[in-house]
Amino acid sequence: MSRWRCRLALLLAGLALLANPAAARTVTDSAGRSVAVPDRIAKVFAAGPPAAVLLYVLAPELMAGWPRAPRPADLPYLLPATRDLPEHGRLTGRGDSLNLERLLAAGPDLVLDFGTVSETYRSLADRVQAQTGIPYLLIDGRFAQTPAALRLVGEILGVPERAAVLARAATAIFAEVDRVLAKVPPSGRPRVYLARGPDGLESGSQGSINTEIIERVGGINVVPGLRAKGGIVTASPEQIIAWAPDTIITLDRSFAASVAAKPEWQAVPAVAAGRTFLSPGQPFGMLDSPPSVNRLIGLRWLLHQLYPDQAEGDLRSQVREFYRLFYQVELSDGDLARLLAAGG
């Protein structure tokens, strides 16, 4: 879109709002911002992958596109109507790749961001909203706040009944985690290293958004807080040996397949004991990638990997039901087998 067309679009958006001011209502987002949004929302732009997952589980029919298009392996696990939506890039997070002209060209009624609520993200939301005239909402993405986020966004998007069902399911999963942990004394909880990337040397330190799901199920993250706030860190094999994890969780298939043969890893207790678990990753990662509502089923997967004697129910049935309820797909036996074979 040329610069003059972008300016024209901004002008037309403002004129449309002035011509029909009654078509808006005011909502308060998680940053305390009062935002006027349309009474009826027909198209929503997800600012990043976490928001895209939240939007998908609540109202996939409203999606303007994907920040990152699904890969072929993801498609059987998504609603057919969403598989071919365009890739529009992202406004937030690492690798943000979207300019405002593309945002305007998509023609959304609302921009939705789900994740960290900080002054940085608030300033971005204010700036984008001011420059485009498109309402921009920030929703608290802290894991513990998932049920509340589902209810809030469900009300805004006009799907409160579905939001209530999903929020109850999320609350039940958190309660299940607490029941299992009540049976496991601190001495029985695993020391876990999260291995990211093909060499496994990238991880998340204690308190990071990348490892909070492991810590939520009682796993002891062996990577100390190397920064003032938890975040992504790079470790050496010698550090990992010194940390002595008895369990490794990885998101990378090639690392999971090769780690046992790597001489520098063979002194790590988890590798010596054969306790390396590959997290399933379709259509979204169960532990991360992105850190959104998809992590709810990751809690159950982790319970079965870390506490097989205490975990409740049958994992296959739980995964099938989660995908039916949250992703609105009915998994075939083959799809379910392929999904769980990746994660052990």
C-alpha positions as CSV (number, residue, x, y, z in Angstrom):
1,M,0.0,0.0,0.0
2,S,1.4,3.4,-1.0
3,R,1.9,6.1,1.6
4,W,-1.0,8.2,0.3
5,R,-3.3,5.2,0.3
6,C,-2.3,4.5,3.9
7,R,-3.1,8.1,4.8
8,L,-6.4,7.8,3.0
9,A,-7.3,4.6,4.9
10,L,-6.5,6.4,8.2
11,L,-8.8,9.2,7.2
12,L,-11.6,6.9,6.1
13,A,-11.4,4.9,9.3
14,G,-11.7,8.1,11.4
15,L,-14.7,9.3,9.3
16,A,-16.4,6.0,9.7
17,L,-16.1,6.2,13.4
18,L,-17.4,9.7,13.5
19,A,-20.3,8.8,11.3
20,N,-21.5,6.0,13.5
21,P,-20.3,6.7,17.1
22,A,-23.1,4.6,18.6
23,A,-21.5,1.5,17.0
24,A,-18.8,1.4,19.7
25,R,-18.7,0.3,23.3
26,T,-15.9,0.8,25.8
27,V,-14.0,-2.1,27.4
28,T,-11.1,-2.0,29.8
29,D,-8.2,-4.2,28.9
30,S,-5.6,-5.8,31.2
31,A,-3.4,-2.7,31.1
32,G,-6.3,-0.6,32.4
33,R,-6.8,1.1,29.1
34,S,-10.3,2.2,28.1
35,V,-10.8,1.2,24.5
36,A,-13.8,1.8,22.2
37,V,-14.6,-1.4,20.3
38,P,-17.4,-2.1,17.8
39,D,-20.6,-3.7,19.1
40,R,-20.2,-6.4,16.5
41,I,-16.7,-7.6,15.7
42,A,-16.3,-9.4,12.4
43,K,-12.5,-9.6,12.0
44,V,-9.7,-9.7,14.6
45,F,-6.0,-9.2,14.0
46,A,-3.7,-11.2,16.4
47,A,-0.6,-9.2,17.3
48,G,1.5,-12.3,17.8
49,P,1.3,-16.1,18.1
50,P,0.0,-16.2,21.7
51,A,-2.9,-14.0,20.7
52,A,-3.5,-16.1,17.6
53,V,-4.0,-19.2,19.7
54,L,-6.3,-17.4,22.1
55,L,-8.4,-16.1,19.2
56,Y,-8.4,-19.5,17.5
57,V,-9.8,-21.4,20.5
58,L,-12.5,-18.8,21.2
59,A,-13.6,-17.6,17.8
60,P,-11.7,-19.0,14.8
61,E,-14.3,-17.5,12.5
62,L,-13.0,-14.0,13.4
63,M,-9.4,-14.6,12.5
64,A,-7.9,-12.2,10.0
65,G,-4.9,-14.5,9.5
66,W,-1.9,-16.1,11.2
67,P,1.2,-14.3,12.5
68,R,3.0,-17.4,11.2
69,A,1.2,-19.7,8.8
70,P,0.6,-23.3,10.0
71,R,3.1,-25.9,8.6
72,P,1.9,-29.0,6.8
73,A,2.3,-31.1,9.9
74,D,0.0,-28.8,11.8
75,L,-2.9,-28.9,9.3
76,P,-4.7,-32.1,10.5
77,Y,-4.9,-30.6,14.0
78,L,-6.7,-27.4,12.9
79,L,-10.1,-26.5,11.7
80,P,-10.2,-26.7,7.8
81,A,-11.5,-23.1,7.6
82,T,-8.4,-21.8,9.3
83,R,-5.7,-23.8,7.5
84,D,-5.4,-21.5,4.5
85,L,-5.7,-18.1,6.2
86,P,-2.9,-15.7,5.2
87,E,0.3,-15.2,7.1
88,H,0.3,-11.6,8.1
89,G,3.4,-11.3,10.3
90,R,3.5,-10.1,13.9
91,L,3.3,-6.8,15.6
92,T,5.0,-8.0,18.9
93,G,7.7,-10.3,20.1
94,R,10.9,-11.5,18.6
95,G,10.9,-11.3,14.8
96,D,8.1,-8.7,14.6
97,S,7.7,-8.3,10.9
98,L,4.6,-6.2,10.3
99,N,4.2,-2.6,9.1
100,L,1.1,-0.6,9.7
101,E,0.2,-0.5,6.0
102,R,-0.3,-4.3,6.0
103,L,-2.3,-4.1,9.2
104,L,-4.6,-1.5,7.5
105,A,-4.9,-3.6,4.4
106,A,-6.2,-6.6,6.5
107,G,-9.1,-4.4,7.6
108,P,-9.6,-5.7,11.1
109,D,-12.1,-4.4,13.6
110,L,-9.8,-5.1,16.5
111,V,-6.1,-5.9,17.2
112,L,-5.7,-8.4,20.0
113,D,-2.4,-8.9,22.0
114,F,-2.0,-11.6,24.6
115,G,1.0,-11.8,26.8
116,T,3.2,-9.5,28.8
117,V,1.4,-6.3,30.0
118,S,4.1,-3.8,30.5
119,E,4.8,-0.1,29.7
120,T,6.6,-1.2,26.5
121,Y,3.5,-3.1,25.2
122,R,1.2,-0.4,26.4
123,S,3.1,2.2,24.4
124,L,3.0,0.0,21.3
125,A,-0.7,-0.5,21.7
126,D,-1.4,3.2,22.1
127,R,0.8,4.1,19.2
128,V,-0.7,1.6,16.8
129,Q,-4.2,2.5,17.8
130,A,-3.5,6.2,17.3
131,Q,-1.9,5.8,13.9
132,T,-4.4,3.4,12.5
133,G,-7.7,4.1,14.3
134,I,-8.1,0.4,15.0
135,P,-8.9,-0.6,18.6
136,Y,-6.0,-2.4,20.2
137,L,-6.5,-4.6,23.4
138,L,-3.8,-5.9,25.7
139,I,-4.7,-9.1,27.6
140,D,-2.8,-10.4,30.5
141,G,-1.1,-13.6,29.3
142,R,0.2,-14.9,32.7
143,F,-0.4,-18.7,32.8
144,A,-2.4,-18.6,36.1
145,Q,-4.7,-16.0,34.6
146,T,-5.7,-18.1,31.6
147,P,-9.3,-18.8,32.8
148,A,-9.8,-15.0,33.4
149,A,-8.3,-14.2,30.0
150,L,-10.7,-16.6,28.3
151,R,-13.7,-15.1,30.0
152,L,-12.7,-11.5,29.3
153,V,-11.9,-12.0,25.6
154,G,-15.0,-14.2,25.2
155,E,-17.2,-11.3,26.4
156,I,-15.5,-8.8,24.1
157,L,-15.8,-11.0,21.1
158,G,-19.4,-12.0,21.7
159,V,-18.8,-15.6,22.6
160,P,-19.3,-15.7,26.4
161,E,-20.8,-19.1,26.5
162,R,-17.9,-20.8,24.8
163,A,-15.5,-18.8,26.9
164,A,-17.1,-20.0,30.1
165,V,-16.8,-23.6,29.0
166,L,-13.1,-23.2,28.2
167,A,-12.4,-21.3,31.4
168,R,-14.0,-24.1,33.4
169,A,-11.9,-26.7,31.6
170,A,-8.8,-24.6,32.3
171,T,-9.6,-24.3,35.9
172,A,-10.1,-28.1,36.2
173,I,-6.7,-28.7,34.7
174,F,-5.0,-26.4,37.2
175,A,-6.8,-28.2,40.0
176,E,-5.7,-31.6,38.7
177,V,-2.1,-30.4,38.8
178,D,-2.5,-29.4,42.4
179,R,-4.1,-32.7,43.3
180,V,-1.1,-34.6,41.8
181,L,1.5,-32.3,43.5
182,A,-0.2,-32.9,46.8
183,K,0.8,-36.6,46.5
184,V,4.4,-35.8,45.6
185,P,6.8,-34.6,48.4
186,P,9.5,-32.1,47.4
187,S,12.1,-34.8,47.5
188,G,10.2,-36.7,44.8
189,R,10.1,-33.9,42.3
190,P,12.3,-34.1,39.3
191,R,15.3,-31.8,38.4
192,V,14.5,-30.6,34.9
193,Y,16.5,-29.0,32.1
194,L,14.5,-27.5,29.2
195,A,16.7,-28.1,26.1
196,R,15.9,-25.7,23.2
197,G,17.4,-25.8,19.7
198,P,19.2,-28.5,17.8
199,D,22.2,-28.5,20.1
200,G,20.1,-28.3,23.3
201,L,22.2,-25.5,24.8
202,E,19.5,-22.8,24.9
203,S,17.2,-22.9,27.9
204,G,15.0,-20.8,30.1
205,S,16.2,-19.7,33.6
206,Q,14.1,-20.0,36.7
207,G,11.0,-17.8,36.5
208,S,11.1,-17.4,32.7
209,I,7.9,-17.6,30.7
210,N,9.5,-20.5,28.8
211,T,9.8,-22.7,31.9
212,E,6.9,-21.6,34.0
213,I,4.9,-24.6,32.9
214,I,7.6,-27.0,34.1
215,E,7.8,-25.1,37.4
216,R,3.9,-25.1,37.7
217,V,3.9,-28.9,37.7
218,G,6.6,-29.0,40.5
219,G,9.6,-29.6,38.3
220,I,12.8,-28.0,39.7
221,N,14.3,-25.9,36.9
222,V,18.0,-26.5,37.3
223,V,18.9,-23.3,35.4
224,P,19.4,-20.6,37.9
225,G,18.1,-17.1,37.4
226,L,21.1,-15.8,35.4
227,R,19.3,-12.5,34.8
228,A,17.4,-10.1,37.0
229,K,14.3,-11.6,35.4
230,G,14.0,-15.1,34.1
231,G,14.7,-15.4,30.3
232,I,16.4,-17.3,27.6
233,V,20.0,-18.2,28.3
234,T,22.8,-20.2,26.6
235,A,24.5,-22.8,28.6
236,S,27.6,-25.0,28.1
237,P,27.7,-28.8,28.4
238,E,29.9,-28.4,31.4
239,Q,27.3,-26.2,33.1
240,I,24.5,-28.7,32.4
241,I,26.6,-31.6,33.8
242,A,27.2,-29.5,36.9
243,W,23.4,-28.8,37.2
244,A,22.8,-32.6,37.1
245,P,19.2,-32.7,35.8
246,D,17.6,-36.1,36.1
247,T,15.1,-35.2,33.4
248,I,15.4,-33.3,30.1
249,I,12.4,-31.9,28.3
250,T,13.0,-30.7,24.7
251,L,11.1,-29.1,21.9
252,D,13.5,-30.1,19.2
253,R,13.1,-33.4,17.4
254,S,16.7,-33.6,16.1
255,F,18.1,-33.0,19.6
256,A,15.9,-35.7,21.1
257,A,17.0,-38.2,18.5
258,S,20.8,-37.4,18.8
259,V,21.5,-36.5,22.4
260,A,22.2,-40.0,23.6
261,A,25.0,-40.3,21.1
262,K,26.6,-37.0,22.0
263,P,29.8,-37.6,24.1
264,E,29.5,-34.2,25.8
265,W,26.0,-35.1,27.1
266,Q,26.5,-38.7,28.3
267,A,27.6,-37.6,31.8
268,V,24.3,-35.8,32.3
269,P,22.2,-37.9,34.6
270,A,19.0,-37.5,32.5
271,V,20.8,-38.7,29.4
272,A,22.4,-41.7,31.2
273,A,19.0,-42.7,32.5
274,G,17.2,-42.3,29.2
275,R,15.0,-39.6,30.5
276,T,14.8,-37.2,27.6
277,F,11.2,-36.3,26.6
278,L,10.2,-34.6,23.3
279,S,7.2,-32.4,23.7
280,P,4.4,-32.8,21.1
281,G,4.2,-29.8,18.9
282,Q,1.1,-29.8,16.6
283,P,-0.7,-27.6,15.9
284,F,1.0,-25.6,18.7
285,G,3.7,-26.6,21.2
286,M,2.4,-28.2,24.3
287,L,5.0,-26.4,26.5
288,D,5.8,-23.3,24.6
289,S,5.8,-22.0,21.0
290,P,3.8,-20.0,21.7
291,P,3.2,-19.5,25.5
292,S,-0.6,-19.4,25.3
293,V,-3.7,-21.5,25.9
294,N,-2.0,-24.5,24.2
295,R,0.0,-25.0,27.4
296,L,-3.0,-26.3,29.2
297,I,-2.7,-29.7,27.6
298,G,1.0,-29.4,28.2
299,L,0.3,-29.5,31.9
300,R,-1.4,-32.9,31.6
301,W,1.3,-34.2,29.3
302,L,4.0,-33.2,31.8
303,L,2.1,-34.8,34.7
304,H,2.2,-38.1,32.8
305,Q,5.9,-37.8,32.0
306,L,7.1,-36.6,35.4
307,Y,4.7,-38.5,37.7
308,P,3.4,-41.5,35.8
309,D,2.3,-43.2,39.0
310,Q,0.3,-40.3,40.3
311,A,-1.1,-38.7,37.1
312,E,-4.8,-39.0,36.7
313,G,-6.7,-40.6,33.8
314,D,-5.6,-41.7,30.4
315,L,-3.4,-39.3,28.5
316,R,-4.7,-40.4,25.1
317,S,-8.3,-39.7,26.1
318,Q,-7.3,-36.4,27.7
319,V,-5.5,-35.2,24.6
320,R,-8.4,-36.2,22.3
321,E,-10.9,-34.4,24.5
322,F,-8.7,-31.3,24.7
323,Y,-8.3,-31.1,21.0
324,R,-12.1,-31.6,20.5
325,L,-13.0,-28.9,23.0
326,F,-10.3,-26.3,22.5
327,Y,-9.2,-26.8,18.9
328,Q,-12.6,-28.1,17.6
329,V,-11.0,-31.1,15.7
330,E,-11.7,-34.7,16.1
331,L,-8.4,-36.6,16.1
332,S,-8.2,-39.8,14.1
333,D,-6.4,-42.7,15.8
334,G,-3.5,-42.1,13.4
335,D,-3.3,-38.4,14.1
336,L,-3.4,-39.0,17.8
337,A,-0.7,-41.7,17.6
338,R,1.6,-39.5,15.5
339,L,1.1,-36.6,18.0
340,L,1.9,-38.6,21.1
341,A,4.7,-40.7,19.5
342,A,6.7,-37.5,19.3
343,G,6.4,-36.9,23.0
344,G,6.8,-40.4,24.4
